[in-house]
């Protein structure tokens, strides 16, 4: 098989994902996606007529985020009409999956130049959720409304799942707060030292004025005392009656794990931030890169997908990492830097403990607790982040993975060229 190479990676800053409050919240999702696609085109003098496909990730494909964002954003970005596009949904994992599928297309020899990425305007999806709540619709867990599926695989709310896992693993709120605090500290250092600058691009309004040119979400003033004083978020959610039969989110977990007793230990400070953002990665064959004068930055070593218990939802990153390492013929010691999405602090904490990782190699520039998690875009953002940091430190390999609803996790290993 042919090798697949990362030529470039770009992303927007992450804006606060609240309607009318975040710096990006007034923009159309296509505009945000078009922004990163334009940046790839301009930075690499890309002849877009030679782009075989654009594989995009968007989790909530409703309204403005519906209608094949990958294709529409490419047209909005001025790409040649020959550059096809598609949009996928693997919940939170889509941003890695878009890259993995692009990689498979190039490695198989079916394509030579593919752009992968994702967009999520959580300010928009939050507004949709508020409208649904106002209309009397209750928030649903994954698989809700399907009584047959709920009997086979009871599924809950992701925050409630995080709390249940913490109880099962003996991970305390103090442990989770410490991880959240460290995420803020590392993100603050990374921003001050310009570690994100290589990939970060400014988002402009339609009139040419600057919409956002910096990370909007981080709270470097966070303290341990401040985190300790925050009220836990999911006890009320856990006891919401959301299923047709009246089952609560807590009961959904206890239907599968009857002996698990848990209370909420996650809150805004040790959970991922709600933000808007987009990212794009240019992937080509060696032949295409040589022909068009492009310099590869990294080779994609291996990709993998893994499923785990959908009732607990968040536990697949560890087996996904083990699977992709086995496929690459590598061990934990062969990985220089790790990125595991901080959907909730318990995900990263369990990941570090289970794989016995050096904490100084995991999420070294902070994670989603500090920077936010624009669902469909995050995986692509993390791949660019680990690539930039491998280059900055002169290191070789990075592994990226993240949990996704339904109990899934994609994973990827890249190697700096």
VOGU-3710 file (C-alpha; in Angstrom, 3 decimals, decimal comma):
1> xxxxxxxxxx> 0,000/0,000/0,000  0,994/3,598/-0,571  1,866/5,889/2,310  -0,385/8,791/3,263  1,188/12,049/4,357  -0,044/15,096/6,227  0,979/18,186/4,286  -0,637/20,831/6,452  -3,113/21,321/9,308  -5,077/24,448/10,141
11> xxxxxxxxxx> -7,783/25,378/12,594  -9,791/28,296/13,852  -9,548/29,602/17,387  -12,314/28,183/19,557  -15,038/30,664/20,368  -17,380/30,449/23,346  -20,325/28,344/22,220  -23,165/30,436/23,579  -25,714/32,070/21,278  -25,026/35,783/20,955
21> xxxxxxxxxx> -22,061/35,675/23,375  -19,255/33,885/21,574  -17,205/35,760/18,996  -18,068/33,210/16,288  -21,690/32,576/17,219  -23,155/34,924/14,612  -21,427/33,169/11,710  -22,831/30,446/9,484  -21,227/27,018/10,014  -20,355/26,921/6,318
31> xxxxxxxxxx> -18,415/30,164/6,743  -16,354/28,659/9,545  -15,603/25,536/7,496  -14,831/27,616/4,416  -12,355/29,637/6,459  -10,093/26,646/7,136  -10,506/25,311/3,609  -9,433/28,679/2,183  -6,421/28,676/4,485  -5,283/25,255/3,251
41> xxxxxxxxxx> -5,706/26,381/-0,345  -3,774/29,627/0,122  -0,994/28,323/2,396  -0,194/25,459/0,045  -0,985/27,111/-3,331  -3,384/24,230/-3,811  -4,937/23,616/-7,209  -8,369/22,668/-5,899  -9,305/21,019/-9,191  -6,877/18,264/-8,139
51> xxxxxxxxxx> -8,528/17,669/-4,754  -10,178/14,260/-5,048  -12,490/14,586/-2,059  -13,257/16,536/1,081  -14,319/14,372/4,023  -15,954/16,453/6,744  -17,239/15,763/10,238  -20,241/17,450/11,815  -22,085/15,786/14,658  -25,350/17,720/14,835
61> xxxxxxxxxx> -26,502/17,783/11,218  -29,566/19,948/11,630  -30,623/23,217/10,029  -27,563/25,298/9,124  -25,262/22,396/9,976  -27,167/20,028/7,701  -26,954/19,575/3,950  -23,429/18,142/3,478  -21,285/20,832/5,060  -18,119/19,446/3,447
71> xxxxxxxxxx> -19,312/20,074/-0,104  -21,100/23,342/0,575  -18,179/24,829/2,511  -15,780/23,914/-0,309  -17,969/25,789/-2,783  -18,149/28,704/-0,356  -14,340/28,646/-0,108  -14,005/29,030/-3,863  -12,843/25,493/-4,551  -13,116/24,123/-8,047
81> xxxxxxxxxx> -16,396/22,311/-8,621  -14,374/19,142/-9,335  -13,472/18,908/-5,635  -16,180/16,641/-4,263  -17,241/16,586/-0,621  -19,104/14,538/1,960  -20,064/14,862/5,628  -20,077/12,165/8,303  -21,143/11,716/11,906  -19,312/9,630/14,477
91> xxxxxxxxxx> -20,450/11,883/17,310  -17,351/13,280/19,078  -15,014/10,981/17,139  -15,806/12,334/13,689  -12,825/14,663/13,472  -10,436/11,718/13,723  -12,598/9,510/11,534  -12,573/12,040/8,682  -8,750/11,903/8,727  -8,726/8,112/8,991
101> xxxxxxxxxx> -11,029/7,740/5,991  -8,965/10,198/3,973  -5,882/8,185/4,908  -7,488/4,940/3,775  -8,453/6,506/0,433  -4,881/7,597/-0,228  -3,226/4,418/1,079  -5,502/2,260/-1,095  -4,431/4,195/-4,184  -7,989/5,247/-4,960
111> xxxxxxxxxx> -7,273/8,931/-4,235  -4,164/11,130/-4,250  -5,282/14,317/-2,490  -7,979/14,424/0,176  -8,850/17,084/2,723  -10,282/15,954/6,051  -11,690/18,026/8,875  -14,758/19,101/10,744  -16,913/21,888/12,077  -19,188/22,299/15,049
121> xxxxxxxxxx> -21,017/25,496/15,940  -22,134/24,586/19,435  -23,626/28,049/19,880  -26,016/27,070/17,098  -26,758/23,574/18,372  -27,252/24,978/21,885  -29,862/27,336/20,460  -31,598/24,417/18,745  -31,610/22,506/22,038  -33,102/25,474/23,860
131> xxxxxxxxxx> -35,860/25,742/21,264  -36,648/22,045/21,632  -36,759/22,350/25,418  -39,079/25,362/25,127  -41,331/23,248/22,934  -41,561/20,654/25,701  -39,080/18,154/24,296  -36,838/16,560/26,917  -33,115/15,944/26,340  -32,504/12,421/25,120
141> xxxxxxxxxx> -29,740/9,967/25,770  -28,169/8,142/22,849  -30,598/5,555/21,580  -33,483/7,085/23,511  -36,904/6,468/22,119  -35,951/3,013/20,844  -37,317/0,735/23,542  -35,812/-2,382/21,965  -32,309/-0,898/21,813  -32,581/0,435/25,355
151> xxxxxxxxxx> -33,319/-3,075/26,618  -30,270/-4,506/24,841  -27,902/-1,604/25,506  -29,281/0,935/27,986  -27,767/4,321/27,104  -27,483/7,401/29,228  -26,211/10,984/29,259  -22,473/11,411/28,721  -21,915/13,441/31,881  -23,759/10,861/33,963
161> xxxxxxxxxx> -21,619/8,160/32,342  -18,502/10,077/33,376  -19,689/10,192/36,965  -20,478/6,473/36,949  -17,044/5,592/35,552  -15,350/7,726/38,212  -17,191/5,775/40,920  -16,346/2,419/39,332  -12,657/3,340/38,991  -12,274/4,960/42,405
171> xxxxxxxxxx> -11,378/8,309/40,848  -12,238/11,185/43,162  -13,471/14,672/42,438  -10,136/15,949/43,748  -8,349/13,847/41,107  -10,584/15,257/38,378  -10,247/18,839/39,577  -6,474/18,447/39,568  -6,575/17,337/35,937  -8,867/20,231/35,010
181> xxxxxxxxxx> -6,570/22,709/36,735  -3,488/21,302/35,011  -5,293/21,556/31,674  -5,779/25,289/32,262  -2,160/25,756/33,345  -0,748/23,983/30,313  -3,077/25,772/27,888  -2,063/29,125/29,347  1,627/28,340/28,819  0,979/27,093/25,274
191> xxxxxxxxxx> -0,927/30,243/24,339  1,637/32,607/25,871  4,500/30,785/24,122  2,690/30,748/20,765  2,645/26,955/20,516  -0,627/26,996/18,557  0,383/29,757/16,155  1,499/27,514/13,286  -1,987/26,065/12,795  -4,171/28,857/14,166
201> xxxxxxxxxx> -5,830/31,100/11,582  -7,902/34,227/12,023  -11,624/34,100/11,341  -12,987/37,134/9,528  -16,514/38,444/9,266  -18,154/38,802/5,869  -17,191/42,507/5,842  -13,512/41,699/6,361  -13,311/42,678/10,021  -11,777/40,256/12,521
211> xxxxxxxxxx> -14,266/37,952/14,215  -11,742/36,018/16,335  -7,958/35,597/16,283  -7,316/33,942/19,663  -8,645/31,227/21,941  -11,731/32,622/23,645  -12,580/29,908/26,173  -9,556/29,356/28,481  -9,692/30,639/32,067  -6,075/30,937/33,205
221> xxxxxxxxxx> -7,208/32,522/36,463  -8,662/29,150/37,557  -7,591/27,947/41,006  -7,960/24,703/42,926  -10,123/26,528/45,465  -12,347/27,871/42,725  -12,844/24,427/41,211  -13,595/22,919/44,612  -16,352/25,491/45,083  -18,197/24,647/41,864
231> xxxxxxxxxx> -21,442/22,732/42,137  -21,387/19,327/40,438  -23,436/19,330/37,240  -25,109/15,991/36,681  -26,970/14,780/39,766  -30,181/16,457/38,602  -29,612/15,248/35,044  -29,072/11,681/36,276  -32,549/11,580/37,763  -34,388/13,086/34,815
241> xxxxxxxxxx> -37,145/10,892/33,443  -36,396/10,803/29,717  -37,399/7,409/28,351  -40,879/6,482/27,132  -41,153/4,054/30,056  -40,075/6,731/32,554  -36,533/5,410/32,995  -33,982/7,963/34,172  -30,383/8,323/33,013  -29,220/6,846/36,333
251> xxxxxxxxxx> -31,565/3,894/35,936  -30,248/3,312/32,409  -26,770/2,775/33,841  -28,033/0,714/36,778  -29,988/-1,505/34,394  -26,599/-2,736/33,143  -24,541/-2,144/36,286  -26,946/-2,557/39,216  -24,272/-2,373/41,908  -22,841/0,987/40,848
261> xxxxxxxxxx> -23,703/3,794/43,251  -22,536/7,184/42,083  -23,011/10,892/42,504  -21,839/13,749/40,326  -18,162/14,690/40,437  -17,984/16,550/37,112  -18,715/20,232/36,608  -17,818/23,060/34,231  -14,216/23,138/35,429  -13,351/19,475/34,859
271> xxxxxxxxxx> -15,479/18,883/31,765  -14,986/19,955/28,170  -15,953/23,493/27,230  -18,843/24,271/24,886  -17,269/26,076/21,921  -17,429/26,787/18,192  -14,594/25,749/15,897  -13,367/24,154/12,684  -10,225/22,409/11,446  -8,870/20,984/8,193
281> xxxxxxxxxx> -5,964/18,676/7,300  -4,441/18,158/3,852  -3,492/14,519/3,143  -1,778/13,331/-0,028  0,237/10,532/-1,539  4,004/10,945/-1,904  3,610/11,123/-5,668  1,071/13,939/-5,452  3,246/15,874/-3,000  6,310/15,534/-5,231
291> xxxxxxxxxx> 4,414/16,523/-8,367  2,930/19,646/-6,768  5,982/20,731/-4,790  4,467/20,022/-1,386  6,589/19,035/1,598  5,085/16,312/3,846  5,141/17,063/7,554  4,105/13,642/8,859  3,360/10,105/7,741  0,228/8,420/9,014
301> xxxxxxxxxx> 1,438/5,178/10,578  -1,823/3,462/11,544  -5,500/4,077/12,238  -8,083/2,072/14,133  -11,649/2,078/15,392  -12,896/0,451/18,567  -16,235/-0,131/20,218  -16,841/-0,622/23,933  -19,806/-0,646/26,305  -22,401/1,885/25,049
311> xxxxxxxxxx> -23,963/2,103/28,509  -20,772/3,616/29,932  -20,108/5,349/26,590  -16,694/6,877/27,404  -14,376/3,881/27,900  -13,255/3,019/24,361  -10,094/5,219/24,114  -7,906/2,751/26,040  -8,749/-0,307/23,894  -8,588/1,910/20,778
321> xxxxxxxxxx> -5,064/2,995/21,701  -4,012/-0,597/22,307  -5,495/-1,658/18,987  -3,785/1,044/16,922  -0,462/0,367/18,672  -0,753/-3,339/17,819  -1,571/-2,533/14,195  1,518/-0,331/13,991  3,713/-2,898/15,753  4,518/-0,348/18,445
331> xxxxxxxxxx> 4,347/-0,166/22,225  3,416/2,592/24,642  7,112/3,436/24,955  7,322/4,207/21,220  4,878/7,134/21,511  6,399/10,503/22,347  3,191/12,535/22,752  -0,420/11,573/23,420  -3,643/13,483/22,862  -6,790/12,076/24,435
341> xxxxxxxxxx> -9,805/14,365/24,377  -10,844/15,678/27,784  -14,540/15,199/27,097  -14,695/14,779/30,859  -11,661/14,693/33,116  -12,350/11,057/33,996  -11,677/10,010/30,383  -8,126/11,367/30,386  -7,484/10,299/33,981  -8,531/6,693/33,327
351> xxxxxxxxxx> -6,553/6,678/30,077  -3,363/7,741/31,847  -3,852/5,229/34,666  -4,810/2,246/32,515  -1,909/2,661/30,077  0,501/3,711/32,867  1,522/6,819/30,935  3,896/9,580/31,885  1,584/12,546/32,536  4,177/14,856/31,032
361> xxxxxxxxxx> 3,535/13,272/27,627  -0,277/13,523/27,646  -2,170/16,647/26,507  0,984/18,667/27,016  -0,626/21,908/25,819  -3,834/21,479/27,754  -7,041/19,851/26,620  -10,734/20,403/26,209  -11,269/21,275/29,884  -9,373/24,483/29,140
371> xxxxxxxxxx> -9,755/24,948/25,385  -13,172/23,498/24,623  -14,547/20,677/22,483  -16,282/21,621/19,201  -17,670/18,106/18,750  -17,161/17,288/15,068  -13,957/19,321/14,744  -12,024/18,308/17,857  -10,330/15,193/16,504  -8,878/17,082/13,548
381> xxxxxxxxxx> -7,766/19,873/15,888  -5,931/17,381/18,113  -4,092/15,801/15,182  -2,821/19,226/14,138  -1,924/20,032/17,740  0,177/16,910/18,227  1,896/17,432/14,869  2,862/21,008/15,736  4,205/19,903/19,098  6,185/16,987/17,676
391> xxxxxxxxxx> 7,867/19,469/15,363  8,430/22,030/18,105  10,073/19,466/20,378  11,878/17,521/17,652  10,067/14,311/18,566  8,888/11,454/16,357  5,472/9,912/17,047  2,109/10,975/18,413  -1,091/9,058/19,158  -4,512/10,717/19,165
401> xxxxxxxxxx> -7,777/9,198/20,354  -11,075/10,239/21,887  -14,314/8,817/23,195  -17,505/9,023/21,178  -21,145/8,393/21,970  -22,358/4,865/21,496  -19,217/3,626/23,255  -16,727/4,179/20,430  -13,231/5,574/19,874  -11,213/6,136/16,703
411> xxxxxxx> -7,428/6,393/16,992  -4,490/7,431/14,838  -0,700/7,367/15,067  1,369/9,879/13,109  5,113/10,051/12,612  6,951/13,294/11,921  8,836/13,394/8,627
//
